[in-house]
Amino acid sequence: MKTKLLEIYGWYGMVAILLAYFLVSFSVITATSLWYQILNGTGALGIVLVSFHQKDYQPGVLNIVWTLIALVAIFKIFI
C-alpha cells in the first residue's frame, strides 16, 4: 500500500509541475501567484518522495531545491 501511495504522489508531482508550467506559459496565472508556487512546491515534493524511495538521488536533490525555492516564494507572497 505504501508503494502505491508513493506512486500516486509521484504522478501527482509530475502533473502538478507540468500544469504549473502550462498555466504560466499561457498566461493563465503568473509566476508570482500563490497557485503557481503551490503546484511547483507540492509537485516537487512528490518527485522527491519517489526519487528517494527508488534511490535515484539526482532528481530528488534537484526537487528538494525546487521545493525550497517554492517555499521562499510563498513566504515572500505573504510578506
PDB file of N, CA, C and O in Angstrom:
ATOM      1  N   MET A   1       0.826  -1.198   0.000  1.00  0.00           N
ATOM      2  CA  MET A   1       0.000   0.000   0.000  1.00  0.00           C
ATOM      3  C   MET A   1       0.868   1.258   0.000  1.00  0.00           C
ATOM      4  O   MET A   1       0.553   2.231  -0.686  1.00  0.00           O
ATOM      5  N   LYS A   2       1.961   1.240   0.769  1.00  0.00           N
ATOM      6  CA  LYS A   2       2.852   2.393   0.836  1.00  0.00           C
ATOM      7  C   LYS A   2       3.450   2.695  -0.536  1.00  0.00           C
ATOM      8  O   LYS A   2       3.552   3.858  -0.926  1.00  0.00           O
ATOM      9  N   THR A   3       3.839   1.665  -1.260  1.00  0.00           N
ATOM     10  CA  THR A   3       4.416   1.846  -2.588  1.00  0.00           C
ATOM     11  C   THR A   3       3.388   2.438  -3.542  1.00  0.00           C
ATOM     12  O   THR A   3       3.728   3.290  -4.363  1.00  0.00           O
ATOM     13  N   LYS A   4       2.149   2.003  -3.448  1.00  0.00           N
ATOM     14  CA  LYS A   4       1.083   2.529  -4.302  1.00  0.00           C
ATOM     15  C   LYS A   4       0.862   4.017  -4.039  1.00  0.00           C
ATOM     16  O   LYS A   4       0.703   4.794  -4.980  1.00  0.00           O
ATOM     17  N   LEU A   5       0.850   4.423  -2.758  1.00  0.00           N
ATOM     18  CA  LEU A   5       0.680   5.839  -2.418  1.00  0.00           C
ATOM     19  C   LEU A   5       1.848   6.672  -2.932  1.00  0.00           C
ATOM     20  O   LEU A   5       1.645   7.778  -3.431  1.00  0.00           O
ATOM     21  N   LEU A   6       3.066   6.154  -2.815  1.00  0.00           N
ATOM     22  CA  LEU A   6       4.228   6.866  -3.352  1.00  0.00           C
ATOM     23  C   LEU A   6       4.113   7.024  -4.860  1.00  0.00           C
ATOM     24  O   LEU A   6       4.434   8.080  -5.406  1.00  0.00           O
ATOM     25  N   GLU A   7       3.661   5.990  -5.521  1.00  0.00           N
ATOM     26  CA  GLU A   7       3.479   6.040  -6.975  1.00  0.00           C
ATOM     27  C   GLU A   7       2.450   7.111  -7.356  1.00  0.00           C
ATOM     28  O   GLU A   7       2.667   7.887  -8.286  1.00  0.00           O
ATOM     29  N   ILE A   8       1.349   7.143  -6.639  1.00  0.00           N
ATOM     30  CA  ILE A   8       0.300   8.143  -6.906  1.00  0.00           C
ATOM     31  C   ILE A   8       0.837   9.549  -6.671  1.00  0.00           C
ATOM     32  O   ILE A   8       0.602  10.446  -7.480  1.00  0.00           O
ATOM     33  N   TYR A   9       1.559   9.747  -5.568  1.00  0.00           N
ATOM     34  CA  TYR A   9       2.078  11.078  -5.279  1.00  0.00           C
ATOM     35  C   TYR A   9       3.154  11.479  -6.286  1.00  0.00           C
ATOM     36  O   TYR A   9       3.273  12.656  -6.623  1.00  0.00           O
ATOM     37  N   GLY A  10       3.932  10.520  -6.765  1.00  0.00           N
ATOM     38  CA  GLY A  10       4.922  10.807  -7.804  1.00  0.00           C
ATOM     39  C   GLY A  10       4.262  11.269  -9.095  1.00  0.00           C
ATOM     40  O   GLY A  10       4.724  12.218  -9.728  1.00  0.00           O
ATOM     41  N   TRP A  11       3.189  10.605  -9.482  1.00  0.00           N
ATOM     42  CA  TRP A  11       2.443  11.028 -10.675  1.00  0.00           C
ATOM     43  C   TRP A  11       1.813  12.401 -10.457  1.00  0.00           C
ATOM     44  O   TRP A  11       1.794  13.232 -11.365  1.00  0.00           O
ATOM     45  N   TYR A  12       1.294  12.636  -9.244  1.00  0.00           N
ATOM     46  CA  TYR A  12       0.761  13.958  -8.938  1.00  0.00           C
ATOM     47  C   TYR A  12       1.859  15.014  -9.120  1.00  0.00           C
ATOM     48  O   TYR A  12       1.623  16.071  -9.704  1.00  0.00           O
ATOM     49  N   GLY A  13       3.049  14.716  -8.618  1.00  0.00           N
ATOM     50  CA  GLY A  13       4.158  15.657  -8.718  1.00  0.00           C
ATOM     51  C   GLY A  13       4.458  16.042 -10.155  1.00  0.00           C
ATOM     52  O   GLY A  13       4.627  17.220 -10.470  1.00  0.00           O
ATOM     53  N   MET A  14       4.524  15.049 -11.020  1.00  0.00           N
ATOM     54  CA  MET A  14       4.796  15.312 -12.421  1.00  0.00           C
ATOM     55  C   MET A  14       3.694  16.150 -13.055  1.00  0.00           C
ATOM     56  O   MET A  14       3.973  17.105 -13.780  1.00  0.00           O
ATOM     57  N   VAL A  15       2.452  15.796 -12.785  1.00  0.00           N
ATOM     58  CA  VAL A  15       1.313  16.531 -13.353  1.00  0.00           C
ATOM     59  C   VAL A  15       1.272  17.960 -12.806  1.00  0.00           C
ATOM     60  O   VAL A  15       1.016  18.897 -13.562  1.00  0.00           O
ATOM     61  N   ALA A  16       1.519  18.140 -11.513  1.00  0.00           N
ATOM     62  CA  ALA A  16       1.461  19.469 -10.898  1.00  0.00           C
ATOM     63  C   ALA A  16       2.513  20.404 -11.491  1.00  0.00           C
ATOM     64  O   ALA A  16       2.215  21.560 -11.792  1.00  0.00           O
ATOM     65  N   ILE A  17       3.730  19.914 -11.661  1.00  0.00           N
ATOM     66  CA  ILE A  17       4.795  20.752 -12.228  1.00  0.00           C
ATOM     67  C   ILE A  17       4.489  21.094 -13.682  1.00  0.00           C
ATOM     68  O   ILE A  17       4.667  22.240 -14.097  1.00  0.00           O
ATOM     69  N   LEU A  18       4.036  20.130 -14.448  1.00  0.00           N
ATOM     70  CA  LEU A  18       3.675  20.411 -15.845  1.00  0.00           C
ATOM     71  C   LEU A  18       2.492  21.365 -15.938  1.00  0.00           C
ATOM     72  O   LEU A  18       2.474  22.250 -16.793  1.00  0.00           O
ATOM     73  N   LEU A  19       1.510  21.192 -15.070  1.00  0.00           N
ATOM     74  CA  LEU A  19       0.354  22.086 -15.062  1.00  0.00           C
ATOM     75  C   LEU A  19       0.778  23.512 -14.716  1.00  0.00           C
ATOM     76  O   LEU A  19       0.325  24.466 -15.349  1.00  0.00           O
ATOM     77  N   ALA A  20       1.640  23.658 -13.722  1.00  0.00           N
ATOM     78  CA  ALA A  20       2.126  24.991 -13.349  1.00  0.00           C
ATOM     79  C   ALA A  20       2.834  25.646 -14.538  1.00  0.00           C
ATOM     80  O   ALA A  20       2.596  26.818 -14.832  1.00  0.00           O
ATOM     81  N   TYR A  21       3.690  24.904 -15.214  1.00  0.00           N
ATOM     82  CA  TYR A  21       4.410  25.434 -16.366  1.00  0.00           C
ATOM     83  C   TYR A  21       3.443  25.810 -17.491  1.00  0.00           C
ATOM     84  O   TYR A  21       3.583  26.865 -18.110  1.00  0.00           O
ATOM     85  N   PHE A  22       2.476  24.956 -17.745  1.00  0.00           N
ATOM     86  CA  PHE A  22       1.477  25.218 -18.776  1.00  0.00           C
ATOM     87  C   PHE A  22       0.694  26.495 -18.461  1.00  0.00           C
ATOM     88  O   PHE A  22       0.529  27.357 -19.324  1.00  0.00           O
ATOM     89  N   LEU A  23       0.212  26.609 -17.221  1.00  0.00           N
ATOM     90  CA  LEU A  23      -0.605  27.763 -16.837  1.00  0.00           C
ATOM     91  C   LEU A  23       0.171  29.076 -16.928  1.00  0.00           C
ATOM     92  O   LEU A  23      -0.386  30.098 -17.329  1.00  0.00           O
ATOM     93  N   VAL A  24       1.444  29.055 -16.560  1.00  0.00           N
ATOM     94  CA  VAL A  24       2.268  30.261 -16.665  1.00  0.00           C
ATOM     95  C   VAL A  24       2.590  30.548 -18.132  1.00  0.00           C
ATOM     96  O   VAL A  24       2.557  31.704 -18.554  1.00  0.00           O
ATOM     97  N   SER A  25       2.895  29.532 -18.897  1.00  0.00           N
ATOM     98  CA  SER A  25       3.262  29.721 -20.306  1.00  0.00           C
ATOM     99  C   SER A  25       2.138  30.321 -21.127  1.00  0.00           C
ATOM    100  O   SER A  25       2.389  31.053 -22.084  1.00  0.00           O
ATOM    101  N   PHE A  26       0.901  30.018 -20.762  1.00  0.00           N
ATOM    102  CA  PHE A  26      -0.244  30.541 -21.493  1.00  0.00           C
ATOM    103  C   PHE A  26      -0.965  31.660 -20.742  1.00  0.00           C
ATOM    104  O   PHE A  26      -2.129  31.959 -21.009  1.00  0.00           O
ATOM    105  N   SER A  27      -0.249  32.267 -19.802  1.00  0.00           N
ATOM    106  CA  SER A  27      -0.711  33.458 -19.068  1.00  0.00           C
ATOM    107  C   SER A  27      -2.040  33.263 -18.341  1.00  0.00           C
ATOM    108  O   SER A  27      -2.815  34.209 -18.198  1.00  0.00           O
ATOM    109  N   VAL A  28      -2.299  32.055 -17.888  1.00  0.00           N
ATOM    110  CA  VAL A  28      -3.495  31.809 -17.085  1.00  0.00           C
ATOM    111  C   VAL A  28      -3.229  32.273 -15.650  1.00  0.00           C
ATOM    112  O   VAL A  28      -4.108  32.844 -15.004  1.00  0.00           O
ATOM    113  N   ILE A  29      -2.017  32.026 -15.161  1.00  0.00           N
ATOM    114  CA  ILE A  29      -1.567  32.511 -13.858  1.00  0.00           C
ATOM    115  C   ILE A  29      -0.192  33.139 -14.056  1.00  0.00           C
ATOM    116  O   ILE A  29       0.430  32.973 -15.105  1.00  0.00           O
ATOM    117  N   THR A  30       0.276  33.858 -13.043  1.00  0.00           N
ATOM    118  CA  THR A  30       1.607  34.450 -13.127  1.00  0.00           C
ATOM    119  C   THR A  30       2.597  33.628 -12.307  1.00  0.00           C
ATOM    120  O   THR A  30       2.206  32.859 -11.429  1.00  0.00           O
ATOM    121  N   ALA A  31       3.862  33.799 -12.601  1.00  0.00           N
ATOM    122  CA  ALA A  31       4.908  33.072 -11.878  1.00  0.00           C
ATOM    123  C   ALA A  31       5.002  33.517 -10.424  1.00  0.00           C
ATOM    124  O   ALA A  31       5.605  32.824  -9.604  1.00  0.00           O
ATOM    125  N   THR A  32       4.418  34.653 -10.097  1.00  0.00           N
ATOM    126  CA  THR A  32       4.434  35.127  -8.716  1.00  0.00           C
ATOM    127  C   THR A  32       3.140  34.806  -7.969  1.00  0.00           C
ATOM    128  O   THR A  32       2.953  35.255  -6.838  1.00  0.00           O
ATOM    129  N   SER A  33       2.252  34.038  -8.587  1.00  0.00           N
ATOM    130  CA  SER A  33       0.986  33.707  -7.930  1.00  0.00           C
ATOM    131  C   SER A  33       1.173  32.572  -6.924  1.00  0.00           C
ATOM    132  O   SER A  33       2.061  31.731  -7.066  1.00  0.00           O
ATOM    133  N   LEU A  34       0.324  32.573  -5.921  1.00  0.00           N
ATOM    134  CA  LEU A  34       0.365  31.526  -4.907  1.00  0.00           C
ATOM    135  C   LEU A  34       0.115  30.153  -5.515  1.00  0.00           C
ATOM    136  O   LEU A  34       0.784  29.188  -5.148  1.00  0.00           O
ATOM    137  N   TRP A  35      -0.836  30.048  -6.437  1.00  0.00           N
ATOM    138  CA  TRP A  35      -1.150  28.748  -7.052  1.00  0.00           C
ATOM    139  C   TRP A  35       0.034  28.160  -7.807  1.00  0.00           C
ATOM    140  O   TRP A  35       0.274  26.953  -7.758  1.00  0.00           O
ATOM    141  N   TYR A  36       0.763  29.008  -8.497  1.00  0.00           N
ATOM    142  CA  TYR A  36       1.951  28.534  -9.226  1.00  0.00           C
ATOM    143  C   TYR A  36       2.963  27.944  -8.244  1.00  0.00           C
ATOM    144  O   TYR A  36       3.505  26.864  -8.478  1.00  0.00           O
ATOM    145  N   GLN A  37       3.210  28.646  -7.163  1.00  0.00           N
ATOM    146  CA  GLN A  37       4.193  28.177  -6.187  1.00  0.00           C
ATOM    147  C   GLN A  37       3.719  26.912  -5.465  1.00  0.00           C
ATOM    148  O   GLN A  37       4.520  26.022  -5.181  1.00  0.00           O
ATOM    149  N   ILE A  38       2.434  26.835  -5.175  1.00  0.00           N
ATOM    150  CA  ILE A  38       1.896  25.626  -4.532  1.00  0.00           C
ATOM    151  C   ILE A  38       2.027  24.423  -5.455  1.00  0.00           C
ATOM    152  O   ILE A  38       2.454  23.351  -5.023  1.00  0.00           O
ATOM    153  N   LEU A  39       1.665  24.593  -6.719  1.00  0.00           N
ATOM    154  CA  LEU A  39       1.793  23.488  -7.675  1.00  0.00           C
ATOM    155  C   LEU A  39       3.251  23.049  -7.811  1.00  0.00           C
ATOM    156  O   LEU A  39       3.544  21.853  -7.809  1.00  0.00           O
ATOM    157  N   ASN A  40       4.155  24.005  -7.927  1.00  0.00           N
ATOM    158  CA  ASN A  40       5.573  23.661  -8.042  1.00  0.00           C
ATOM    159  C   ASN A  40       6.108  22.995  -6.786  1.00  0.00           C
ATOM    160  O   ASN A  40       6.804  21.983  -6.868  1.00  0.00           O
ATOM    161  N   GLY A  41       5.791  23.553  -5.625  1.00  0.00           N
ATOM    162  CA  GLY A  41       6.306  23.004  -4.374  1.00  0.00           C
ATOM    163  C   GLY A  41       5.781  21.617  -4.058  1.00  0.00           C
ATOM    164  O   GLY A  41       6.554  20.724  -3.710  1.00  0.00           O
ATOM    165  N   THR A  42       4.483  21.430  -4.174  1.00  0.00           N
ATOM    166  CA  THR A  42       3.916  20.105  -3.870  1.00  0.00           C
ATOM    167  C   THR A  42       4.288  19.089  -4.945  1.00  0.00           C
ATOM    168  O   THR A  42       4.498  17.911  -4.655  1.00  0.00           O
ATOM    169  N   GLY A  43       4.367  19.556  -6.181  1.00  0.00           N
ATOM    170  CA  GLY A  43       4.809  18.663  -7.256  1.00  0.00           C
ATOM    171  C   GLY A  43       6.231  18.190  -7.042  1.00  0.00           C
ATOM    172  O   GLY A  43       6.532  17.008  -7.210  1.00  0.00           O
ATOM    173  N   ALA A  44       7.105  19.111  -6.673  1.00  0.00           N
ATOM    174  CA  ALA A  44       8.497  18.754  -6.416  1.00  0.00           C
ATOM    175  C   ALA A  44       8.605  17.782  -5.242  1.00  0.00           C
ATOM    176  O   ALA A  44       9.422  16.862  -5.277  1.00  0.00           O
ATOM    177  N   LEU A  45       7.797  17.975  -4.215  1.00  0.00           N
ATOM    178  CA  LEU A  45       7.808  17.047  -3.079  1.00  0.00           C
ATOM    179  C   LEU A  45       7.426  15.627  -3.500  1.00  0.00           C
ATOM    180  O   LEU A  45       8.005  14.650  -3.026  1.00  0.00           O
ATOM    181  N   GLY A  46       6.444  15.529  -4.396  1.00  0.00           N
ATOM    182  CA  GLY A  46       6.059  14.210  -4.895  1.00  0.00           C
ATOM    183  C   GLY A  46       7.211  13.512  -5.587  1.00  0.00           C
ATOM    184  O   GLY A  46       7.421  12.313  -5.405  1.00  0.00           O
ATOM    185  N   ILE A  47       7.945  14.255  -6.370  1.00  0.00           N
ATOM    186  CA  ILE A  47       9.091  13.671  -7.081  1.00  0.00           C
ATOM    187  C   ILE A  47      10.215  13.335  -6.104  1.00  0.00           C
ATOM    188  O   ILE A  47      10.911  12.335  -6.283  1.00  0.00           O
ATOM    189  N   VAL A  48      10.400  14.158  -5.073  1.00  0.00           N
ATOM    190  CA  VAL A  48      11.407  13.866  -4.045  1.00  0.00           C
ATOM    191  C   VAL A  48      11.103  12.529  -3.375  1.00  0.00           C
ATOM    192  O   VAL A  48      11.988  11.685  -3.235  1.00  0.00           O
ATOM    193  N   LEU A  49       9.853  12.339  -2.961  1.00  0.00           N
ATOM    194  CA  LEU A  49       9.488  11.097  -2.268  1.00  0.00           C
ATOM    195  C   LEU A  49       9.748   9.870  -3.127  1.00  0.00           C
ATOM    196  O   LEU A  49      10.327   8.891  -2.657  1.00  0.00           O
ATOM    197  N   VAL A  50       9.331   9.919  -4.362  1.00  0.00           N
ATOM    198  CA  VAL A  50       9.531   8.773  -5.257  1.00  0.00           C
ATOM    199  C   VAL A  50      11.012   8.557  -5.552  1.00  0.00           C
ATOM    200  O   VAL A  50      11.491   7.423  -5.563  1.00  0.00           O
ATOM    201  N   SER A  51      11.730   9.645  -5.790  1.00  0.00           N
ATOM    202  CA  SER A  51      13.157   9.533  -6.129  1.00  0.00           C
ATOM    203  C   SER A  51      13.954   8.887  -4.998  1.00  0.00           C
ATOM    204  O   SER A  51      14.756   7.985  -5.240  1.00  0.00           O
ATOM    205  N   PHE A  52      13.737   9.339  -3.779  1.00  0.00           N
ATOM    206  CA  PHE A  52      14.489   8.774  -2.669  1.00  0.00           C
ATOM    207  C   PHE A  52      14.050   7.350  -2.361  1.00  0.00           C
ATOM    208  O   PHE A  52      14.868   6.525  -1.953  1.00  0.00           O
ATOM    209  N   HIS A  53      12.782   7.054  -2.551  1.00  0.00           N
ATOM    210  CA  HIS A  53      12.305   5.680  -2.356  1.00  0.00           C
ATOM    211  C   HIS A  53      12.980   4.733  -3.346  1.00  0.00           C
ATOM    212  O   HIS A  53      13.297   3.593  -3.006  1.00  0.00           O
ATOM    213  N   GLN A  54      13.196   5.209  -4.564  1.00  0.00           N
ATOM    214  CA  GLN A  54      13.830   4.390  -5.599  1.00  0.00           C
ATOM    215  C   GLN A  54      15.352   4.524  -5.607  1.00  0.00           C
ATOM    216  O   GLN A  54      16.022   3.973  -6.480  1.00  0.00           O
ATOM    217  N   LYS A  55      15.898   5.258  -4.631  1.00  0.00           N
ATOM    218  CA  LYS A  55      17.333   5.506  -4.533  1.00  0.00           C
ATOM    219  C   LYS A  55      17.893   6.147  -5.799  1.00  0.00           C
ATOM    220  O   LYS A  55      18.979   5.803  -6.265  1.00  0.00           O
ATOM    221  N   ASP A  56      17.132   7.076  -6.336  1.00  0.00           N
ATOM    222  CA  ASP A  56      17.507   7.853  -7.516  1.00  0.00           C
ATOM    223  C   ASP A  56      17.696   9.294  -7.043  1.00  0.00           C
ATOM    224  O   ASP A  56      16.776  10.110  -7.114  1.00  0.00           O
ATOM    225  N   TYR A  57      18.900   9.592  -6.560  1.00  0.00           N
ATOM    226  CA  TYR A  57      19.115  10.791  -5.758  1.00  0.00           C
ATOM    227  C   TYR A  57      19.212  12.105  -6.539  1.00  0.00           C
ATOM    228  O   TYR A  57      18.864  13.156  -6.001  1.00  0.00           O
ATOM    229  N   GLN A  58      19.673  12.072  -7.786  1.00  0.00           N
ATOM    230  CA  GLN A  58      19.813  13.331  -8.529  1.00  0.00           C
ATOM    231  C   GLN A  58      18.485  14.079  -8.684  1.00  0.00           C
ATOM    232  O   GLN A  58      18.426  15.261  -8.346  1.00  0.00           O
ATOM    233  N   PRO A  59      17.420  13.444  -9.178  1.00  0.00           N
ATOM    234  CA  PRO A  59      16.157  14.190  -9.252  1.00  0.00           C
ATOM    235  C   PRO A  59      15.612  14.530  -7.865  1.00  0.00           C
ATOM    236  O   PRO A  59      14.903  15.524  -7.710  1.00  0.00           O
ATOM    237  N   GLY A  60      15.930  13.726  -6.867  1.00  0.00           N
ATOM    238  CA  GLY A  60      15.488  14.021  -5.513  1.00  0.00           C
ATOM    239  C   GLY A  60      16.109  15.305  -4.984  1.00  0.00           C
ATOM    240  O   GLY A  60      15.416  16.153  -4.423  1.00  0.00           O
ATOM    241  N   VAL A  61      17.419  15.444  -5.164  1.00  0.00           N
ATOM    242  CA  VAL A  61      18.108  16.648  -4.691  1.00  0.00           C
ATOM    243  C   VAL A  61      17.643  17.870  -5.487  1.00  0.00           C
ATOM    244  O   VAL A  61      17.395  18.928  -4.908  1.00  0.00           O
ATOM    245  N   LEU A  62      17.527  17.731  -6.796  1.00  0.00           N
ATOM    246  CA  LEU A  62      17.033  18.832  -7.627  1.00  0.00           C
ATOM    247  C   LEU A  62      15.673  19.314  -7.124  1.00  0.00           C
ATOM    248  O   LEU A  62      15.441  20.519  -7.023  1.00  0.00           O
ATOM    249  N   ASN A  63      14.792  18.397  -6.814  1.00  0.00           N
ATOM    250  CA  ASN A  63      13.446  18.773  -6.402  1.00  0.00           C
ATOM    251  C   ASN A  63      13.362  19.221  -4.952  1.00  0.00           C
ATOM    252  O   ASN A  63      12.392  19.878  -4.575  1.00  0.00           O
ATOM    253  N   ILE A  64      14.345  18.887  -4.129  1.00  0.00           N
ATOM    254  CA  ILE A  64      14.430  19.494  -2.795  1.00  0.00           C
ATOM    255  C   ILE A  64      14.704  20.982  -2.962  1.00  0.00           C
ATOM    256  O   ILE A  64      14.078  21.811  -2.302  1.00  0.00           O
ATOM    257  N   VAL A  65      15.641  21.320  -3.845  1.00  0.00           N
ATOM    258  CA  VAL A  65      15.943  22.729  -4.111  1.00  0.00           C
ATOM    259  C   VAL A  65      14.720  23.416  -4.708  1.00  0.00           C
ATOM    260  O   VAL A  65      14.398  24.542  -4.330  1.00  0.00           O
ATOM    261  N   TRP A  66      14.038  22.751  -5.635  1.00  0.00           N
ATOM    262  CA  TRP A  66      12.819  23.292  -6.262  1.00  0.00           C
ATOM    263  C   TRP A  66      11.767  23.596  -5.193  1.00  0.00           C
ATOM    264  O   TRP A  66      11.114  24.639  -5.237  1.00  0.00           O
ATOM    265  N   THR A  67      11.606  22.681  -4.236  1.00  0.00           N
ATOM    266  CA  THR A  67      10.650  22.865  -3.148  1.00  0.00           C
ATOM    267  C   THR A  67      11.040  24.044  -2.264  1.00  0.00           C
ATOM    268  O   THR A  67      10.187  24.844  -1.880  1.00  0.00           O
ATOM    269  N   LEU A  68      12.318  24.152  -1.943  1.00  0.00           N
ATOM    270  CA  LEU A  68      12.780  25.266  -1.110  1.00  0.00           C
ATOM    271  C   LEU A  68      12.549  26.609  -1.802  1.00  0.00           C
ATOM    272  O   LEU A  68      12.155  27.581  -1.159  1.00  0.00           O
ATOM    273  N   ILE A  69      12.792  26.661  -3.101  1.00  0.00           N
ATOM    274  CA  ILE A  69      12.532  27.894  -3.854  1.00  0.00           C
ATOM    275  C   ILE A  69      11.050  28.242  -3.770  1.00  0.00           C
ATOM    276  O   ILE A  69      10.696  29.401  -3.555  1.00  0.00           O
ATOM    277  N   ALA A  70      10.189  27.256  -3.937  1.00  0.00           N
ATOM    278  CA  ALA A  70       8.740  27.498  -3.850  1.00  0.00           C
ATOM    279  C   ALA A  70       8.345  27.981  -2.461  1.00  0.00           C
ATOM    280  O   ALA A  70       7.516  28.882  -2.331  1.00  0.00           O
ATOM    281  N   LEU A  71       8.928  27.394  -1.426  1.00  0.00           N
ATOM    282  CA  LEU A  71       8.602  27.811  -0.057  1.00  0.00           C
ATOM    283  C   LEU A  71       9.031  29.254   0.203  1.00  0.00           C
ATOM    284  O   LEU A  71       8.291  30.016   0.825  1.00  0.00           O
ATOM    285  N   VAL A  72      10.208  29.629  -0.263  1.00  0.00           N
ATOM    286  CA  VAL A  72      10.673  31.010  -0.096  1.00  0.00           C
ATOM    287  C   VAL A  72       9.754  31.961  -0.871  1.00  0.00           C
ATOM    288  O   VAL A  72       9.404  33.033  -0.378  1.00  0.00           O
ATOM    289  N   ALA A  73       9.369  31.561  -2.083  1.00  0.00           N
ATOM    290  CA  ALA A  73       8.469  32.401  -2.881  1.00  0.00           C
ATOM    291  C   ALA A  73       7.110  32.554  -2.203  1.00  0.00           C
ATOM    292  O   ALA A  73       6.532  33.640  -2.218  1.00  0.00           O
ATOM    293  N   ILE A  74       6.598  31.480  -1.613  1.00  0.00           N
ATOM    294  CA  ILE A  74       5.308  31.566  -0.890  1.00  0.00           C
ATOM    295  C   ILE A  74       5.470  32.493   0.312  1.00  0.00           C
ATOM    296  O   ILE A  74       4.589  33.309   0.584  1.00  0.00           O
ATOM    297  N   PHE A  75       6.576  32.379   1.030  1.00  0.00           N
ATOM    298  CA  PHE A  75       6.834  33.262   2.151  1.00  0.00           C
ATOM    299  C   PHE A  75       6.865  34.714   1.709  1.00  0.00           C
ATOM    300  O   PHE A  75       6.315  35.581   2.388  1.00  0.00           O
ATOM    301  N   LYS A  76       7.506  34.990   0.567  1.00  0.00           N
ATOM    302  CA  LYS A  76       7.570  36.346   0.039  1.00  0.00           C
ATOM    303  C   LYS A  76       6.193  36.877  -0.353  1.00  0.00           C
ATOM    304  O   LYS A  76       5.927  38.071  -0.214  1.00  0.00           O
ATOM    305  N   ILE A  77       5.335  36.015  -0.831  1.00  0.00           N
ATOM    306  CA  ILE A  77       3.974  36.437  -1.213  1.00  0.00           C
ATOM    307  C   ILE A  77       3.231  36.984  -0.002  1.00  0.00           C
ATOM    308  O   ILE A  77       2.473  37.947  -0.116  1.00  0.00           O
ATOM    309  N   PHE A  78       3.447  36.368   1.159  1.00  0.00           N
ATOM    310  CA  PHE A  78       2.712  36.759   2.357  1.00  0.00           C
ATOM    311  C   PHE A  78       3.388  37.876   3.148  1.00  0.00           C
ATOM    312  O   PHE A  78       2.819  38.374   4.119  1.00  0.00           O
ATOM    313  N   ILE A  79       4.570  38.268   2.754  1.00  0.00           N
ATOM    314  CA  ILE A  79       5.267  39.366   3.466  1.00  0.00           C
ATOM    315  C   ILE A  79       5.163  40.653   2.687  1.00  0.00           C
ATOM    316  O   ILE A  79       5.683  41.681   3.121  1.00  0.00           O
TER     317      ILE A  79
END
